[in-house]
Amino acid sequence: MTTRDNETPEQLFERVDRKLRTEGLESAVNGLIRVCQDEKSPPPAVATAGVALLRANGVLVDRSSGGKKSKDPSEMTGDELQAEIDRLKRAVREVAEPAYDAHDGASAFD
């Protein structure tokens, strides 16, 4: 993506943020749905995409919040924000680390 002539950094950020929240969001949701509907998708991918869709729809709540819907960040205290950041970092690590089959040590994606 290139900056437009005479576009300030703030204008660039606003334009890119708008695109992310429209086209990016729609593409992400469509991708998750495609994974769930594709009979050739590996079961772990279907499960992950399914959980993401359920969470996005508010069907699932975060167990770490005691079954409560999570607060909007603007309503959180500094400690709550840090706890949420730490939780998200753990979730990213879990997704980034490959899952291994306990029987042969092969990746679930092999």
C-alpha positions, 0 to 999 in steps of 0.5 A: 500500500502506498501513501497518497500525495500530500497524505499525512501519517494520520490520514494514512492511518485512518485510511488503512484502519478503515480498510482493515475494519471493512475489507479486512474484517469481511475477508477474515470472516469469509476465510473462517467460514470457508475453512469450516465449510471445506470438507478437506479442511483438517479437523484442527483448522475447522475447530479453530475457525469454528471457535473464532466464529462462535466467539465473534458472534458472542456465543462463547465467553472467555472462561478466564473472565469467570463466564462474564462477557469481556469488558471494552478496553475503554472500561478496563483499569490498567491492571485489567488491560495488562491481564488482557494483554497477557492473555492475548499473548498466551493465546498467540503463542498457543496458535503459533506453536504447532500441535503435536500428535502424542503417538508419533510426534508428527505435527497435526498439520503434516 
